[in-house]
């Protein structure tokens, strides 16, 4: 089985481990660059609390200047994980 997002190195894997180790999101500091990757990992590993956190974080950082880029990134990431055509 190939896990698409695990083939890339990123800070988000460290954030997943921090979430698991600490048992919550209280001390997570997620940058705008890592939030979509972290959301994909949270979804894949079925970490509902982390998924809700990343959804809220996306809502905080989205604006008129980055909405299209976030949409494209999310669509590409979803396609690479789920192999949707």
Secondary structure as GFF3:
##gff-version 3
##sequence-region A 1 85
A	DSSP	three_ten_helix	4	7	.	.	.	ID=ss1
A	DSSP	alpha_helix	11	22	.	.	.	ID=ss2
A	DSSP	alpha_helix	35	44	.	.	.	ID=ss3
A	DSSP	alpha_helix	48	61	.	.	.	ID=ss4
A	DSSP	alpha_helix	67	82	.	.	.	ID=ss5
###
